[in-house]
Amino acid sequence: MTRVLVAEHRGFCAGVERAVETVIRALETYGAPVYVRKHIVHNDHVIADLEARGAVFVDSERDVPEGARLVLAAHGVEPGVHRAAKARGLTTIDATCPLVLKVHGEVRRFAEAGYRIVLVGHAGHDEVIGTRGQAPDAVFLVETVEDARTIDLSGEDPLAYVTQTTLSVDDTAQIITTLRARFPRIVGPRSEDICYATSNRQNAVKELVQQVDAVVVIGSRESSNSNRLVETARTAGVPAWLVEDASQLEAHHLERFDTVGVTAGASTPERLVEQVCDWFRTHGVREIGILEARTPETVVFRLPRELRPVQRSPRSDDVAAAVGST
């Protein structure tokens, strides 16, 4: 190995940053423990760090002591979770990614208008469970092109589709094309559901594979978007590996490649990227460059309202002082 090329579009997206900061801010504001339903994001390093700060992760809102404070994870939940939390007297802070909430709203609007809804996504994923729960009797899951070809729906019924936010852009496009061919009147969301960060990271891998001999993706095996990055590289014919951190790198797998690309899923903290780069340095790599993005990522999501700083209304004497200083 003589060179490593790191994708600029990598690591935390705005939704993950918001979710992680929500837990940290809640701990700082209210003190430990703060309970978190499911893993706030799919990364064990992030979870361990938050646990060390005082976060307690639970599988269900029913595992939280009555009257305690509960943060809901970035992947979103079904409405029944909110009802159950309220019944237990929990103070709930919703850290669901706004882009996931957008899909939830689409499902509810389509269902209220009488549509049957095809949800393109992965069965069992936390986001899919929460999205289906918005209108369970109206939502039908499709995972593959073959599912789209065989799903038992009538073209005479009003049909719509939505998608999980962390899917393969190319695979999803094929599924939607298949659905449109079968059901010409099917309608979709006004703007695509796959999140900007998912698209940007996949596009970065598509550029990366043109300049490297292999790709290392840093991310959790639970992370949908990290797995899609591996698939994107392999689809282009470039060997790719998913690793949780630098400890899983193996020199005998990588030493035969001259240039190795590095990227990270949207739930991966930057310190893990830095540690991987340090691993390459200790194995003789002297040149570590950046594959610059064509457009910067500027998306920022505000924290949940419970954790936003209180905006103090100016008093009359404050106003007077301000005017007098001009």
C-alpha positions in Angstrom: 0.0 0.0 0.0 1.4 3.4 -1.0 -1.7 5.7 -0.9 -5.0 6.2 0.9 -7.8 8.3 -0.5 -10.5 9.4 2.0 -13.9 10.5 0.8 -14.8 14.0 2.0 -18.5 13.1 2.2 -18.4 10.6 5.0 -19.4 10.0 8.6 -22.1 11.8 10.6 -25.1 13.2 8.8 -27.2 16.1 10.2 -29.8 13.7 11.6 -27.2 11.6 13.5 -25.5 14.8 14.8 -28.9 16.0 16.1 -29.7 12.7 17.7 -26.4 12.3 19.5 -26.4 16.0 20.6 -29.9 15.5 21.9 -28.8 12.8 24.3 -25.7 14.7 25.4 -27.7 17.9 25.9 -30.4 16.1 27.8 -27.8 14.6 30.2 -26.3 18.0 30.7 -29.6 19.7 31.3 -31.4 17.1 33.4 -28.6 14.9 34.7 -28.3 11.1 34.6 -30.0 8.8 34.0 -31.6 9.7 30.7 -33.2 6.7 29.1 -33.0 6.1 25.3 -35.3 3.8 23.4 -33.2 1.5 21.2 -29.8 2.6 20.0 -29.9 6.3 19.3 -27.9 5.5 16.1 -26.4 2.3 14.7 -22.9 2.5 16.0 -21.5 0.7 19.1 -18.8 3.3 19.7 -21.4 6.1 19.9 -23.5 4.0 22.2 -20.6 3.2 24.6 -19.7 6.9 24.8 -23.2 7.9 25.7 -23.5 5.1 28.2 -20.3 6.4 29.9 -22.0 9.8 30.2 -25.1 8.3 31.9 -27.4 7.3 29.1 -29.4 4.1 29.7 -30.5 2.2 26.5 -33.7 0.1 26.7 -35.5 -2.0 24.2 -38.9 -0.6 25.0 -40.6 2.4 26.6 -42.1 -0.2 29.0 -38.6 -0.8 30.4 -38.4 2.8 31.6 -39.3 3.7 35.2 -42.6 5.6 35.4 -42.1 9.4 35.4 -38.6 9.2 33.9 -37.2 11.0 30.9 -37.0 9.1 27.6 -35.3 10.0 24.3 -36.6 8.4 21.1 -33.9 7.3 18.6 -33.2 8.8 15.2 -34.9 6.0 13.3 -38.4 7.0 14.4 -41.2 5.1 16.1 -44.7 4.0 15.5 -47.5 6.1 17.2 -48.2 3.4 19.8 -44.8 4.1 21.4 -45.8 7.7 22.1 -49.1 6.5 23.6 -47.4 3.9 25.8 -44.8 6.5 27.0 -47.5 9.0 27.9 -49.4 6.3 29.8 -46.3 5.7 31.9 -45.9 9.4 32.6 -42.6 9.6 30.7 -41.2 12.9 29.6 -40.4 12.2 26.0 -37.8 13.9 23.8 -38.2 12.9 20.2 -34.8 12.7 18.4 -36.3 11.2 15.2 -34.5 12.5 12.1 -36.6 15.2 10.4 -36.1 13.4 7.1 -37.7 10.3 8.6 -40.5 12.4 10.0 -41.1 13.6 6.5 -41.7 10.0 5.3 -44.0 9.4 8.3 -46.0 12.4 7.3 -46.2 11.2 3.7 -47.5 7.8 4.8 -50.2 9.4 7.0 -51.3 11.8 4.2 -51.5 9.1 1.6 -53.4 6.8 3.9 -55.9 9.5 4.9 -56.5 10.1 1.2 -57.4 6.5 0.7 -54.2 5.2 -0.9 -52.5 1.9 -0.5 -48.8 2.6 0.1 -45.8 0.6 -1.1 -42.9 1.1 1.3 -39.6 0.3 -0.2 -37.3 -0.8 2.6 -35.7 -3.6 4.6 -37.9 -5.7 6.8 -37.1 -5.5 10.5 -35.1 -2.2 10.3 -36.1 0.2 13.0 -37.0 2.9 10.5 -39.2 0.6 8.5 -41.0 -0.5 11.7 -41.7 3.1 12.6 -42.8 4.0 9.1 -45.2 1.1 8.7 -46.7 1.9 12.1 -48.0 5.2 10.8 -50.7 3.4 8.8 -50.2 -0.4 9.3 -53.3 -1.4 7.4 -52.4 0.6 4.3 -48.7 -0.1 4.0 -47.1 -3.0 2.0 -43.4 -3.7 2.2 -41.2 -4.2 -0.9 -37.6 -5.1 -0.5 -36.4 -6.1 -4.0 -37.2 -5.7 -7.7 -38.7 -9.2 -7.6 -41.0 -8.1 -4.8 -42.1 -5.2 -6.9 -42.9 -7.5 -9.8 -45.0 -9.9 -7.7 -46.7 -7.8 -5.0 -50.4 -8.5 -4.9 -52.0 -5.1 -5.4 -54.7 -4.0 -7.8 -53.8 -1.3 -10.3 -57.3 0.0 -10.0 -56.8 1.1 -6.4 -55.1 4.4 -5.6 -51.4 3.5 -5.0 -48.5 5.5 -3.7 -44.9 4.7 -2.7 -42.4 5.9 -0.1 -38.9 4.7 0.7 -36.7 4.1 3.7 -34.2 7.0 3.8 -30.9 4.9 3.8 -31.3 2.6 0.8 -29.2 2.1 -2.3 -30.0 4.9 -4.7 -29.5 2.7 -7.7 -31.4 -0.3 -6.3 -34.3 1.9 -5.2 -34.5 3.5 -8.7 -34.9 0.0 -10.2 -37.6 -0.9 -7.8 -39.6 2.3 -8.4 -39.2 1.8 -12.2 -40.6 -1.7 -11.8 -43.5 -0.4 -9.8 -44.3 2.4 -12.3 -44.2 -0.2 -15.1 -46.8 -2.4 -13.3 -48.9 0.5 -11.9 -48.7 3.5 -14.2 -50.9 5.6 -11.9 -48.8 5.1 -8.8 -47.7 8.3 -7.2 -44.7 9.2 -5.1 -43.5 11.9 -2.7 -42.9 15.4 -4.0 -39.2 15.0 -3.3 -37.2 11.7 -2.9 -37.1 10.1 0.5 -33.5 8.8 0.4 -31.6 11.3 2.5 -29.1 13.7 1.1 -26.3 12.1 3.1 -27.0 8.6 1.9 -27.0 9.9 -1.7 -23.8 11.9 -1.2 -21.9 9.1 0.4 -22.9 6.6 -2.3 -21.9 9.1 -5.0 -18.6 9.7 -3.3 -17.9 5.9 -3.4 -18.8 5.9 -7.1 -16.1 8.5 -7.6 -13.7 6.8 -5.2 -13.7 3.5 -7.0 -12.5 5.2 -10.2 -9.2 6.0 -8.4 -8.6 3.2 -5.9 -8.0 -0.6 -5.9 -10.1 -1.4 -2.8 -12.4 0.4 -0.4 -12.7 0.3 3.4 -16.1 1.4 4.8 -16.1 2.2 8.5 -19.5 1.5 10.1 -21.7 -0.8 12.0 -23.1 -4.0 10.5 -26.5 -2.8 11.8 -26.1 0.3 9.7 -28.1 0.2 6.5 -26.3 3.1 4.9 -22.9 1.6 5.7 -23.8 -1.7 4.1 -25.0 0.1 1.0 -21.6 1.8 0.7 -20.0 -1.6 0.6 -22.5 -2.8 -2.0 -21.9 0.3 -4.1 -18.1 -0.4 -4.3 -18.6 -4.1 -5.0 -21.2 -3.4 -7.7 -18.5 -1.3 -9.5 -16.2 -4.4 -9.3 -13.9 -3.0 -6.5 -13.2 -5.2 -3.4 -14.7 -3.6 -0.3 -14.8 -4.4 3.4 -17.0 -3.1 6.2 -15.1 -2.6 9.5 -16.3 -1.3 12.9 -13.0 0.3 13.6 -9.3 0.1 13.0 -8.9 -3.1 15.1 -10.7 -5.0 12.4 -8.3 -4.1 9.6 -6.1 -6.9 8.4 -2.8 -6.0 6.6 -2.7 -9.3 4.6 -6.0 -8.3 3.0 -5.0 -4.8 2.1 -1.2 -5.0 1.4 -1.7 -6.2 -2.1 -3.5 -3.0 -3.1 -1.6 0.1 -4.2 -4.3 2.6 -3.4 -7.1 2.1 -0.8 -10.2 4.3 -0.5 -11.7 5.0 2.9 -15.2 6.2 3.8 -17.6 6.0 6.7 -21.3 5.5 7.2 -23.6 8.2 8.4 -23.5 7.0 12.0 -19.7 6.8 12.3 -17.8 9.3 14.4 -14.9 11.1 12.7 -12.4 9.8 15.4 -12.8 6.3 14.0 -11.8 7.6 10.5 -8.7 9.2 12.1 -7.8 6.0 13.8 -8.1 4.1 10.5 -5.8 6.6 8.9 -3.3 6.2 11.7 -3.4 2.4 11.2 -2.4 2.9 7.5 0.4 5.2 8.6 1.8 2.6 10.9 1.7 0.1 8.0 3.9 2.3 5.8 1.4 4.5 4.0 2.9 8.0 3.6 0.3 9.6 1.3 -3.2 10.1 2.7 -5.3 12.4 0.5 -8.9 13.6 0.4 -11.4 13.0 -2.4 -12.9 16.5 -2.4 -16.7 16.7 -2.8 -18.2 18.8 -5.6 -20.7 20.4 -3.3 -20.4 20.9 0.5 -22.9 19.5 3.0 -24.6 22.4 4.8 -27.7 20.8 6.3 -28.2 21.4 10.0 -31.2 20.3 12.1 -32.3 22.2 15.2 -32.5 20.3 18.5 -35.9 19.2 19.8 -37.7 22.2 21.3 -37.2 20.9 24.9 -33.5 21.4 24.6 -33.2 24.7 22.7 -31.9 27.7 24.5 -34.6 29.9 25.9 -34.8 33.1 23.9 -35.2 36.0 26.4 -37.5 38.8 25.3 -35.7 42.1 25.5 -36.8 44.4 28.3 -37.6 48.0 27.7 -34.3 49.2 29.3 -32.3 46.7 27.2 -33.9 48.1 24.1 -33.2 51.7 25.2 -29.6 50.8 26.0 -29.3 49.2 22.5 -30.8 52.3 20.8 -28.6 54.6 22.9 -25.4 52.9 21.7 -26.2 53.3 18.0 
